[in-house]
């Protein structure tokens, strides 16, 4: 396990509990992603259209509920609410395992989405409360690296269950995910947090805390980060469809691209987070992310005009650039979301910042698939321009946020100690 200690920081600076939580949680999620759709169609008896509609409704519910839950965490405590959210996820998964019909599926999927939509921001908040400003981004990077390992392990564990093809083996996929949430909740309940709260100052109500997030600059930064999160849609939806419909490359390239992306995320995420320390580092990482993803789109655009081997090689380089963009986006987004959030309403601000990520997962496939994939690579060129524009807007947005601080200081002065 030396490689793991080296990746996470061999001196014990990354709290082990967060790494274990990330691994356990993601194994369950990997099982769900690999087997849930098959379960819903073959065991619950839903049509693909019913599954798609139910998940779309659930995504919208998760989007609108994330910020109120973040505000509630600022009042009750981020750790306590995250533990409750994990248990809620477990209960929702158990319900889905025994769902019958499209209405029950949609209701239970929406219940799950309420928790899923809030979990990311709450996790960021708990990490910050537990490890402090100097270690929160490296901790998030370590967790993300292990989550990629967990996704793969969970997907592999699901294969024999799906191969068996019985109702209970399908159902065990859902129950396995539920169990992972319970284990994560137990582990998180033991985490010690220490967010300071001035004596005698009353806690804000959730609605008042929600109203406090009205800085248009912070919202703009969240939006820019959300656009950069489109790397998820590009890898999961656009590249597979483009490869099989518009290039001479074989379909086998698609899983290979996913494997390359996953392995690089495991190995390099912590290292890339080191380049995003401080406000200046975070802004630089987001700019690099936009440029890298623009380059990936430009390369992918030309694969429709090349032979088999050249298409494969160019796609490989494009996926490499896309992965680099993903790693820089994650690190830069964590750093800047923390840096400009009001510490008294940290969970609320982080929930708002994560709305961009949630929005792209809901709107990205629907908006990009028909536009980017139409034409002869023109859509990819347009998407590359979008990423370049976002990269260009990061610096002035961060500068405006810095100047709006109560005591404006140079960007470099915000750098976290090594």
PyMOL commands that set and color helices and strands:
alter all, ss='L'
color gray80, all
select helices_A, chain A and resi 2-8+16-42+48-76+78-97+102-131+136-164+167-188+206-211+216-228+231-246+252-276+278-305+308-339+343-353+355-372+378-403+411-414
alter helices_A, ss='H'
color red, helices_A
deselect
rebuild
show_as cartoon
